[in-house]
Amino acid sequence: MEFEKAHQLLMDRHLSVRTGERRGRLSRGHQYAEKLMLRNVWWPLFGNLDDLHPEYEVYDWNRKSQFLDCAFLPAYGRFGLECDGYQSHVKDMDRERFNYSLNRDTFLSGMGWRIIHFSFDDVQNRPEICRMLLQMVIAPALLRIPSGPSLTPLEREIVRLSWSQKKGIRPRDVMLQYNVSFRTARKQLQELVHKGLLRPVMQNTYICYYEPVQGVPDLFR
């Protein structure tokens, strides 16, 4: 399915079940920037809009209603996606609104949310950075899905480390980070290759380093 059709179905589905201010907020709030975030950042990684809720209502510590640009609510976590424009979220923000914004995100974190902020400029001009950051935040949670590969705590940490490395991960990186032997580090990396989470980058017959499988692995979709 193409993005435009999937996005229209997403909007139609949520508009059909919402009423009052929640419906009005969806009609008014989900505009060009929010749609561009889904098109440029989300769609290339997932290829679907499943479990997404545009203009999702949440409450702060005073039970004051707020709306996230988009919520991702799979079985394994709660993630809030925000596309922040410089004009509205920084330049025109006074001290009170700035304080409230920080406190709201901290409160939601305490309630189990992972709030992910992207700048509109990056969404529009450098979406590959946003995709990399989105994958780093969401992918570790995917590793805890029961249907996914069984991973040890060390394997999970190595996968997380591989996503944070700019040019792949080597046994030496694992040795230094987790204080294990070269033999253990190499074995762990090879096991993650076997489980489909890393791939070796070769030069002739020599493995130079390992890198995470691009995108979200099919077995997690």
C-alpha positions as CSV (number, residue, x, y, z in Angstrom):
1,M,0.0,0.0,0.0
2,E,1.2,3.5,-0.8
3,F,1.7,6.0,1.9
4,E,-1.0,8.4,0.8
5,K,-3.6,5.7,0.8
6,A,-2.4,4.3,4.2
7,H,-2.4,7.8,5.7
8,Q,-6.0,8.6,4.5
9,L,-7.2,5.3,6.0
10,L,-5.5,6.2,9.3
11,M,-7.2,9.6,9.4
12,D,-10.6,8.2,8.3
13,R,-10.4,5.5,11.0
14,H,-9.7,7.9,13.8
15,L,-12.1,10.6,12.7
16,S,-14.9,8.0,12.6
17,V,-14.5,7.0,16.2
18,R,-13.7,10.4,17.8
19,T,-16.1,13.0,19.0
20,G,-16.0,16.5,20.4
21,E,-12.7,18.2,21.0
22,R,-10.7,15.0,20.3
23,R,-12.1,14.9,16.8
24,G,-11.7,18.7,16.4
25,R,-8.1,18.5,17.5
26,L,-7.4,15.8,15.0
27,S,-8.9,17.8,12.2
28,R,-7.0,21.0,13.2
29,G,-3.8,19.6,14.6
30,H,-2.7,16.9,12.2
31,Q,-1.4,19.1,9.3
32,Y,1.6,19.3,7.0
33,A,4.4,18.9,9.6
34,E,2.8,15.9,11.3
35,K,2.1,14.2,8.1
36,L,5.6,14.8,6.8
37,M,7.0,13.2,9.9
38,L,5.1,10.0,9.2
39,R,6.0,10.1,5.5
40,N,9.7,10.9,5.8
41,V,10.6,9.3,9.1
42,W,8.1,6.6,10.0
43,W,7.1,5.1,6.7
44,P,10.6,4.2,5.4
45,L,11.3,2.2,8.5
46,F,8.0,0.4,9.1
47,G,6.2,0.5,5.8
48,N,2.9,0.8,7.6
49,L,1.0,3.0,10.0
50,D,-0.2,0.3,12.4
51,D,-0.7,1.2,16.1
52,L,-0.3,4.9,15.3
53,H,-2.7,7.5,16.9
54,P,-2.5,11.0,15.5
55,E,-3.2,13.9,17.9
56,Y,-3.4,11.5,20.9
57,E,-4.8,12.9,24.2
58,V,-2.8,12.5,27.4
59,Y,-3.1,14.2,30.8
60,D,-0.6,15.9,33.0
61,W,-0.2,15.7,36.8
62,N,-3.1,18.1,37.2
63,R,-5.3,16.1,34.8
64,K,-4.9,18.9,32.2
65,S,-5.5,17.6,28.7
66,Q,-2.7,17.7,26.2
67,F,-2.2,16.2,22.8
68,L,0.8,14.4,21.4
69,D,1.5,14.9,17.7
70,C,1.3,11.1,17.3
71,A,1.4,8.2,19.7
72,F,2.7,4.7,18.8
73,L,0.9,2.2,21.0
74,P,2.1,-1.4,20.2
75,A,1.8,-4.2,22.7
76,Y,5.3,-3.6,24.0
77,G,5.4,0.1,25.0
78,R,4.1,3.6,24.6
79,F,5.9,6.1,22.5
80,G,5.1,9.8,21.8
81,L,6.3,11.3,18.5
82,E,6.6,15.1,18.4
83,C,7.5,17.3,15.4
84,D,8.7,20.6,16.8
85,G,9.0,23.8,14.7
86,Y,11.5,26.4,15.8
87,Q,9.0,29.2,15.6
88,S,6.3,27.7,17.8
89,H,8.3,25.5,20.1
90,V,11.4,27.7,20.8
91,K,11.3,31.2,19.5
92,D,7.8,32.1,20.7
93,M,8.0,30.1,23.9
94,D,8.0,32.0,27.2
95,R,9.5,30.8,30.4
96,E,6.3,29.4,31.8
97,R,5.6,27.4,28.7
98,F,9.2,26.2,28.5
99,N,9.0,25.0,32.1
100,Y,5.7,23.2,31.5
101,S,7.0,21.5,28.4
102,L,9.9,20.0,30.3
103,N,7.8,19.0,33.3
104,R,5.2,17.4,31.0
105,D,7.8,15.2,29.3
106,T,9.3,14.2,32.6
107,F,5.8,13.4,34.0
108,L,5.0,11.3,30.9
109,S,8.3,9.5,31.2
110,G,7.4,8.6,34.8
111,M,4.1,7.2,33.5
112,G,5.9,4.9,31.1
113,W,6.0,6.9,27.9
114,R,9.0,7.4,25.7
115,I,8.7,10.9,24.2
116,I,10.7,11.4,20.9
117,H,11.2,14.9,19.6
118,F,12.2,15.7,16.1
119,S,12.7,19.2,14.7
120,F,10.7,20.2,11.6
121,D,13.9,21.1,9.8
122,D,15.3,17.7,10.3
123,V,12.1,16.0,9.3
124,Q,12.0,18.0,6.1
125,N,15.7,18.2,5.2
126,R,17.6,15.5,7.1
127,P,15.0,12.7,7.8
128,E,17.8,10.0,7.8
129,I,19.0,11.4,11.1
130,C,15.4,11.2,12.5
131,R,15.1,7.6,11.3
132,M,18.3,6.6,12.9
133,L,17.3,8.1,16.2
134,L,13.8,6.7,16.0
135,Q,15.2,3.2,15.4
136,M,17.6,3.6,18.4
137,V,14.7,4.4,20.7
138,I,12.1,1.9,19.5
139,A,14.3,-1.1,18.4
140,P,15.4,-2.2,21.9
141,A,11.8,-2.5,22.9
142,L,11.2,-4.7,19.9
143,L,13.8,-7.1,21.2
144,R,11.5,-7.9,24.1
145,I,8.6,-9.1,22.0
146,P,8.0,-12.8,22.9
147,S,7.8,-13.8,19.2
148,G,11.2,-12.2,18.5
149,P,14.6,-13.9,19.0
150,S,15.5,-14.9,22.5
151,L,18.3,-12.6,23.6
152,T,20.5,-12.5,26.7
153,P,20.9,-9.2,28.6
154,L,24.4,-8.9,27.2
155,E,23.2,-9.5,23.6
156,R,20.5,-6.8,24.0
157,E,23.1,-4.3,25.2
158,I,25.4,-5.2,22.3
159,V,22.6,-4.6,19.8
160,R,21.9,-1.3,21.5
161,L,25.6,-0.4,21.3
162,S,25.7,-1.3,17.6
163,W,22.9,1.2,16.9
164,S,24.8,3.9,18.6
165,Q,28.1,3.3,16.7
166,K,28.7,5.5,13.6
167,K,30.8,2.9,11.7
168,G,29.8,-0.4,13.0
169,I,30.9,-2.5,16.0
170,R,34.0,-4.6,16.4
171,P,34.9,-7.2,19.1
172,R,37.2,-4.7,20.6
173,D,34.3,-2.3,21.2
174,V,32.4,-5.0,23.0
175,M,35.5,-5.9,25.0
176,L,36.1,-2.4,26.2
177,Q,32.4,-1.6,26.9
178,Y,31.5,-4.8,28.8
179,N,34.8,-6.0,30.1
180,V,34.7,-9.4,28.4
181,S,37.4,-11.4,26.5
182,F,38.0,-11.2,22.8
183,R,36.7,-14.7,22.4
184,T,33.4,-13.9,24.2
185,A,33.0,-10.6,22.3
186,R,33.4,-12.4,18.9
187,K,31.1,-15.2,19.9
188,Q,28.4,-12.7,21.0
189,L,28.6,-10.8,17.7
190,Q,28.5,-14.0,15.7
191,E,25.4,-15.2,17.6
192,L,23.7,-11.9,16.8
193,V,24.5,-12.4,13.1
194,H,22.9,-15.9,13.4
195,K,19.8,-14.3,14.9
196,G,19.5,-11.8,12.1
197,L,20.2,-8.6,14.1
198,L,23.7,-7.9,12.8
199,R,25.6,-8.5,9.6
200,P,29.3,-8.8,9.0
201,V,31.0,-6.3,6.7
202,M,33.8,-8.1,4.8
203,Q,37.0,-7.1,3.1
204,N,38.2,-10.0,1.1
205,T,37.8,-12.8,3.6
206,Y,38.3,-10.7,6.7
207,I,35.4,-9.3,8.8
208,C,36.2,-5.6,9.4
209,Y,33.2,-4.9,11.6
210,Y,29.5,-5.7,12.2
211,E,26.6,-3.4,11.6
212,P,22.9,-3.6,12.6
213,V,20.5,-4.9,10.0
214,Q,19.0,-1.8,8.2
215,G,15.5,-0.8,9.1
216,V,13.3,-2.8,11.5
217,P,13.9,-6.5,11.0
218,D,11.0,-8.2,9.2
219,L,10.5,-10.7,12.1
220,F,9.6,-7.7,14.4
221,R,7.0,-6.2,12.1
